[in-house]
Amino acid sequence: MYIAVMGYGVVGSGVVKVLQMNRDHISRKSRHGTIDVKYILDIKEINDENAHLVTKDFNDILNDSEVHVVVETMGGLHPAFEFVSACLKAGKSVVTSNKELVAEKGLELLTLARANQVNFVFEASVAGGIPVIRPISGSLNGNEIQEVAGIINGTTNFILTKMIDENMDYNTALKLAQENGYAEKDPTADVEGIDACRKICILSALAFGKHVYPGQVYTQGISKLELKDVEYAGDLGYVIKLLARSKKIGDQISVVVTPALVKKSSMLACVNGVNNAVLVRANAVGEILMYGPGAGMLPTASAVVGDVIDCCNHYMRPKFFGWLEDASEDFVRDYTESETSLFVRLSADSDKAKINELFGNVQFIEKEDIAFLTPVAVEKELREKLAVLGDKVKSVIHVTDF
Amino acid sequence: MYIAVMGYGVVGSGVVKVLQMNRDHISRKSRHGTIDVKYILDIKEINDENAHLVTKDFNDILNDSEVHVVVETMGGLHPAFEFVSACLKAGKSVVTSNKELVAEKGLELLTLARANQVNFVFEASVAGGIPVIRPISGSLNGNEIQEVAGIINGTTNFILTKMIDENMDYNTALKLAQENGYAEKDPTADVEGIDACRKICILSALAFGKHVYPGQVYTQGISKLELKDVEYAGDLGYVIKLLARSKKIGDQISVVVTPALVKKSSMLACVNGVNNAVLVRANAVGEILMYGPGAGMLPTASAVVGDVIDCCNHYMRPKFFGWLEDASEDFVRDYTESETSLFVRLSADSDKAKINELFGNVQFIEKEDIAFLTPVAVEKELREKLAVLGDKVKSVIHVTDF
């Protein structure tokens, strides 16, 4: 079977590489024998051994009836969206690693795919090489999913691991991440949680059946986190991770991306460096977790190629993700109306008697600053009480039950 | 769509329960709408709300053309094998949780299923509710798998966790496992590694394409493990887990079930209590791990029901596992010909100068006994050297690179 690859950057070139290096193996896993790349679409000059496959004209792919599956690894919304739409309309299945595209246009593209009896699949868009989408939307189909929580940004997890294990401050850790190629020169999308937000939108849609858009998710990154937060949380038995969480509460869901405390004994606390993990709670299975490399050329290509083989094997048989409609404003509730405990760090001269009066008797960590955990209550009410303490409050971080 | 459930024990009754409690949800995940149980086959008297579905005659199921999918949760080889074979021949897909059946008869039953254009699927046979089979034989299809390693027996992991965390001796921990319902009255199949052996046979077949039979796997349980081993391994930075491992080496594989040392920093070391985890190393993705409850009524039922929905959605379209032939004796190599490091515990009066002469300068843990780790070498050669030390050697345990 022939495929085309649009975008020959890190992921796209990885896809071609994996298809070539594992060609014989893949031919044994595919119902239709070998899978070969017929076109590579890219605007830049390519001089490697695949140069003869390069085209700059998208129509070469669109109009070639031998190409049944198209891989989109260009990134960004445009022209990816237009190209993918055109391919689906032309009866070609599309495999993408583009989380922005899926988070913003997933429902529209899945609807288009179904109408044309082809597949639109995106395992690589969340957590790189880790199989998460197939388990959630296949293996767990017998369950009502209650909660999905993930460490789904490798850059921030690398930085946090350095802060936790080596007492390295945020800026030094970020610089190290950039030097190692784990962070972009402009790290905003990673460190401010924008990347994780896109991914939790995709996981929410798969878990709860409605398209949650990035604009509906409260998103806070790690750029304001101080070493003291990490240290004091450690004293209380927790580590701080950037967690993306989506939880069913009644007929609604609460979705946030925030730094959060997880118990040191939790599997999530064991996820270090650029690795990712996705945890699912569901009413029959209980709690499962999937762990592995959340980014990188070959791991991400692994997920793309798995999807390509699946598209070849399910030619003209669209997969069903149950991702059926937009999430209304009602469906995504104000996260501050949910119950949580909060980690609070304050200056040492804060009024401890007042704090105990507000929150009941709490256990203080007393160092240069002081810190404590509130009891579990509605976040809005907790924050109203904290407002009484004014600018003594230096940081407030969610405490999870993981 | 109608299904039948053969065997109304813990798993079978869990399957019926999950299908009933999540009925509406499941109908939305299934292409063919609701999934209802038409028959329950069991020889014992059943007096619960499903009593009206019970039959004692297998032919009721076999001859009912409305039943498209049959769940086998009877356990054991006979009559499970005969019943499953008859169902497949009659054009019914079969979902099983029976690891003994899959480990002994998997190839034969998959061949029969393919010949009849139906499915034979068995997600629940390994690691309970954790999705492992679909990820390995689907998501990772673009990879050459290099190694599979798992903590795939909850009973022994519970016992080991108690030994590690609470310094509890083996017999006390086993008794506690029995009191909690985690171990059978006769715990042999669990503690001697027989259960884990069946599961690694199934994982080996999926990873490497050939049916490895339990008789081909060197299997050693945890019943001879002493607290001193756990303690000294801890001093060296390791925990002891019962690991089932299958590794590609050239054109062969090495498969064993043994207690083994894993680094405390490893994700496998974080897997505690009755939980299971399966780790996969593959040439594109690198290392991934899947974690969760390895047994129990509802988790195992979760896996069975996921497979049932898949069978309904893939009616008359057999899945392809690439599990194609028996593993020859040549294919499964003598594990002692592979390289490893060994943890060795000896009596305190052992000849340390001799040990250093045999193994190079090693680091000793010196307590009531002494212990050390050998360098990495061919196991057979290491054991020949250890033989020189005679009955001073009290225990020898594999050290892994996890």
Interface residues (C-beta under 8 A of the other chain):
Chain A: V18 L19 M21 N22 H25 I26 R28 K29 S30 R31 E123 G129 I130 P131 R134 P135 G138 S139 L140 N141 G142 N143 E144 G209 S265 M267 C270 V271 N272 A282 N283 A284 V285 G286 E287 I288 L289 M290 Y291 G292 P293 G296 L298 P299 A301 S302 A303 V304 V305 G306 V308 I309 D310 N313 R317 F320 G322
Chain B: V18 L19 M21 N22 H25 I26 R28 K29 S30 R31 E123 G129 I130 P131 R134 P135 G138 S139 L140 N141 G142 N143 E144 G209 S265 M267 C270 V271 N272 A282 N283 A284 V285 G286 E287 I288 L289 M290 Y291 G292 P293 G296 L298 P299 A301 S302 A303 V304 V305 G306 V308 I309 D310 N313 R317 F320 G322
